[in-house]
Each structure stands twice: as structure tokens, then as C-alpha cells.
Amino acid sequence: MDAWLPAEHAVRSSLPLDVLLGLTLVGAVPFLLVMTTSFVRIVVVLSLVRSAIGAPSLPPNAALTGLALVLTLVVMWPTAERISHEALEPYARGRLTQSQLLERAFAPLRAFMLRQTHAKDVELFERLAHAKHRSAAAQPAAVILPAFLVGELRSAFAAGFALYLPFVAIDLAVASILMGLGMFMLSPPIVSLPCKLLLFVMVDGWALVCGGLIASFR
């Protein structure tokens, strides 16, 4: 009977640590969602598309964020399955400690981020962090995270620029036509907005944008 007391006491004493770790992870979910997943690129591109159409309040922010979250889930699903298989399931069976859980859970995220990250961004933040020169796979999180985020913002703005061009062409064409007709009192956005909406619907724009975003991740 006495031989079991230390083990029972150790199990009970680990419960508060598990609860603390769980609460910490829940509180860090928004930060991790932005810093380590495809959410940033997706939500920025969708926001730029909305601005390019000329309807800054449609679709509403809740719908746009919800769509970004769904697309993020689609992109990150293989990574989430790896985290569950390699980290969460062994930890639930008691085979891993908290530190091993965090290390194994971050490994698939690191692999995903490195596939999207440019070498020049890693080198930049390696210099800024005064880190030792090493391969990209061996870089610490303090170098990989900002390099990944900067690369995502660059990719998002590049995609947004390409999506803006057709709508800018419509605005210029409508403005030129109205000036040629002498209709100076009519605001061009009043005419160009229905034209842009019609074009976007005819080409099934939301499906094309969503499909292109998912395909842009390696």
C-alpha cells in the first residue's frame, strides 16, 4: 500500500500542471493562429478583394473572417493531423511530458512554415536576432516566425495587386466613358460598382479566389 502512495501523489500533483498548460494553450490560440498558419495570407487577400470591388462593408467582417478560418482549416488539416498523431495522442496516453508535447506539436508547424518561407527572410531575421548561422530547419522559433509572417504578407499583397488590376481597368474605362459623354456630374463608382459585381459573379470570383489561395500553399 505504501509503495503506491508516491505514484498516486505524483499523478495528482501533475493535474494542476496539465490544467495550467491547457489554459495557456487556449489563451495562445489566437496568437498561434495568426503567426503559424495560413490565416494571414488568406484574410489579407480576401480583404483586398473586397476593397478592389469597391464595397468595403460587403461581405461583412464576420463573414470574411469565417471564410478565412474555413480555408485555413482546409490548408492546415494535414498539419493538424500530424500534430494529433505525433503529439496529442501519445500525450493523452501518458507517453510524453509537457515539454515533449510542445516540441512534437511545433515540429509539423515548423515544417509547414519553412515550406512557405523564403531564404532571404530567414537570413534577415537571423541577422537581426544575432543568431548563429545554421540551416533553415535548425533555426529557432524567434527567427522562423517573423520570417514566415513577412513572407505571408508579401505573398498576400502580391496576390492582391494581381486581383486589383481588372477592377482598376473597369474604373478607368467607366470614368473615360462618362467623361466622353459629358456626364461630369455622375460619380464613376456609381456605374463601375455594378459592372465590377457583374464581372465578379460571371467569372465565379469567390470560388476562383478561394481555389487560388488554397493552391498557393506548398
LINZI-V667177 format. One record per pair of residues at least 4 apart in sequence whose C-alpha atoms are under 8 Angstrom apart, sorted by the first residue. I is the first residue (numbers start at 1). GAP is how many residues later the second one is. D is the distance in Angstrom with one decimal. If there is no record, write none. Layout:
BEGIN
i = {I/I}
gap = {GAP/GAP}
d = {D/D}
END
This chain:
BEGIN
i = {1/2/3/4/5/6/7/8/9/10/11/12/13/14/15/16/17/18/18/19/20/21/21/22/23/24/25/28/29/30/31/32/32/33/33/34/34/34/35/35/35/35/35/36/36/36/36/36/37/37/37/37/38/38/38/38/38/39/39/39/39/40/40/40/40/41/41/41/41/41/42/42/42/42/42/42/43/43/43/43/44/44/44/44/45/45/45/45/45/46/46/46/46/47/47/48/48/48/49/49/49/49/50/50/50/50/50/51/51/52/52/52/52/53/53/53/53/54/54/55/55/57/59/59/60/61/62/63/64/65/66/67/68/69/70/71/71/71/72/73/74/75/75/76/77/78/79/79/79/79/80/81/82/82/82/83/83/83/83/83/83/84/84/84/85/85/86/86/86/87/87/87/87/87/87/88/88/88/89/90/90/90/91/91/91/91/91/96/96/97/98/99/100/101/102/103/104/105/106/107/108/109/110/110/110/111/111/112/112/113/113/113/113/114/114/114/114/114/115/116/116/116/116/116/117/117/117/117/117/117/118/118/118/118/119/119/120/121/121/121/121/121/122/122/122/122/122/123/124/124/125/125/125/125/126/126/126/126/126/127/129/129/134/134/135/139/139/140/141/142/143/144/145/146/147/148/149/150/151/152/153/154/155/156/157/158/159/160/161/163/164/165/166/167/167/168/169/170/170/170/170/171/171/171/171/172/173/174/174/174/174/175/175/176/177/178/178/178/178/178/179/179/186/187/188/189/190/191/192/193/194/195/196/197/198/199/200/200/200/201/203/204/205/206/207/208/209/210/211/212/213}
gap = {4/4/4/4/4/4/4/4/4/4/4/4/4/4/4/4/4/4/80/4/4/4/77/4/4/4/4/4/4/4/4/4/5/4/6/4/5/6/5/110/111/113/114/73/77/109/112/113/35/39/72/76/4/34/37/38/114/4/29/30/33/4/109/112/113/4/111/112/114/115/4/26/29/30/114/171/4/21/22/25/4/109/112/113/4/111/112/114/115/4/18/22/163/4/17/4/112/116/4/111/114/115/4/5/6/8/9/4/5/111/112/115/116/114/140/143/144/135/139/4/138/4/4/5/4/4/4/4/4/4/4/4/4/4/4/4/139/143/4/4/140/139/142/4/4/4/4/29/30/33/4/4/4/5/26/4/5/21/22/23/25/4/5/21/4/5/4/18/19/4/9/14/15/17/18/4/13/17/4/4/5/6/4/5/6/7/10/4/5/4/4/4/4/4/4/4/4/4/4/4/4/4/4/27/34/4/26/4/106/4/31/32/35/4/22/23/30/34/103/32/35/36/101/102/4/5/30/31/34/35/4/29/30/33/4/17/4/4/26/27/29/30/4/14/21/22/25/4/4/23/4/18/21/22/4/5/6/7/17/4/13/14/4/5/4/4/5/4/4/4/4/4/4/4/4/4/4/4/4/4/4/4/4/4/4/4/4/4/4/4/4/4/4/4/29/4/4/4/22/25/26/4/17/18/21/4/4/4/14/17/18/4/13/4/4/4/5/6/8/10/4/5/4/4/4/4/4/4/4/4/4/4/4/4/4/4/4/5/6/4/5/4/4/4/4/4/4/4/4/4/4}
d = {7.0/7.9/7.9/6.2/6.0/6.0/6.3/6.3/6.1/6.3/6.8/7.9/7.6/6.3/6.2/6.1/6.0/6.1/7.9/6.2/6.1/6.2/7.9/6.2/6.2/6.2/6.2/6.1/5.9/6.4/6.1/5.5/7.4/5.6/6.7/7.8/5.9/5.9/7.8/6.5/7.9/7.9/6.4/6.6/6.8/6.9/7.7/7.9/7.2/7.0/7.7/7.6/6.4/5.6/7.1/7.3/7.8/6.0/6.4/6.8/5.5/6.1/7.7/6.7/7.1/6.2/5.3/6.1/7.0/4.9/6.2/5.8/7.6/7.4/7.3/6.6/6.1/7.4/6.7/5.4/6.2/7.8/6.1/7.6/6.2/5.4/7.1/6.7/5.5/6.3/7.0/7.7/8.0/6.3/7.6/6.0/5.6/7.8/6.3/6.7/6.7/7.1/6.6/6.2/5.9/7.0/7.4/6.3/5.3/7.7/5.4/6.2/7.7/6.6/6.9/6.2/7.0/7.8/6.4/7.9/7.9/7.5/6.2/6.3/6.3/5.9/6.0/6.1/6.2/6.1/6.3/6.2/6.0/6.2/6.4/6.3/7.4/7.2/5.9/5.7/7.9/6.3/7.6/6.0/6.2/6.4/6.3/5.9/6.7/7.3/6.2/6.1/5.8/7.9/6.5/5.4/6.5/7.3/5.1/7.9/6.4/4.7/5.9/8.0/5.7/7.5/6.8/6.6/7.3/6.1/7.9/5.4/7.8/5.4/5.4/6.1/7.1/7.6/6.4/6.4/5.3/6.2/5.5/4.8/7.0/8.0/6.5/5.7/6.1/6.1/6.4/6.2/6.0/5.9/6.1/6.4/7.6/7.3/6.0/6.3/6.2/6.1/6.1/8.0/7.8/6.4/7.9/6.8/8.0/6.1/7.5/7.8/6.0/7.9/7.5/7.3/7.5/7.4/6.1/6.8/7.3/7.7/6.9/6.5/7.1/7.4/6.5/5.1/5.9/7.9/6.7/7.6/7.8/6.7/6.2/7.6/6.1/6.4/5.0/7.7/7.4/7.1/5.9/7.0/6.4/6.5/5.4/6.3/6.3/7.9/5.8/5.4/7.3/6.5/6.0/5.3/7.5/7.3/5.8/6.5/7.6/7.0/6.3/6.6/6.6/6.3/6.6/6.4/5.7/7.0/6.3/5.9/6.2/6.0/6.2/6.2/6.3/6.2/6.2/6.0/6.2/6.1/6.2/6.1/6.0/6.5/6.3/6.0/6.6/7.7/6.2/6.2/6.4/6.3/6.4/6.2/6.1/6.1/6.6/7.5/7.0/6.1/7.2/7.3/5.8/6.1/6.2/6.2/6.3/7.1/6.0/6.2/5.4/6.1/6.2/6.2/5.2/6.9/7.7/7.3/5.9/6.1/7.7/7.5/6.0/5.6/7.5/6.8/6.1/6.1/6.0/6.2/6.1/6.1/6.1/6.3/6.1/4.9/7.8/6.1/7.9/6.4/6.0/6.1/5.9/6.0/6.1/6.3/6.2/6.1/7.2}
END
